[in-house]
Amino acid sequence: MTLLLLDTTFLIDTERGATELDDLIGDDDDVAIAEITLAELTVGVELAGARQRPERRAFVDEIAASIPILPYDQGVAMRHASLLVAVRREGRPRGAHDLIIAATAAAAGRTVVSADRRAFDGLPGVTALGHRSPSD
């Protein structure tokens, strides 16, 4: 069993039909998402046009009902602070939400699954898997 944390990009690819959950996630894998991922997905619902909004809302509701959502708690906050310090020291800024996702994964001992593996590469204590081929 592998502990996985699904990044927003992976879920968006799934919603668009570009990726199947079963292609990367085994039956025995334990999956979760970070709270910030739910927020990012909800932004997509709110920004969607009137025709797309109901379908996107249904997708987000299904994710929220079927995949555990890991909170931004004290353990995540401490990992987040460490990651912020690390990226500032190395002079390689990262996206604010990516760092929260990375901190959530590190605090929970999970591997991030993302379309943008580079956003997580080199972060101390963080492992990531890319689900897109290098040509994507």
Buried (B, 14 or more C-beta within 10 A) or exposed (E): EEEBBBBBBBBBBBBEEEBEBEEBBEEEBBBBBBBBBBEBBBEBBEEBEEEEBEEBBEBBEEBBEEBEBBEBEEBBEEBBEBBBEBBEEEEEEBEEBBBBBBBBBBBBEBBBBBBBBEBBEEBEBBBBBBBBEEEE
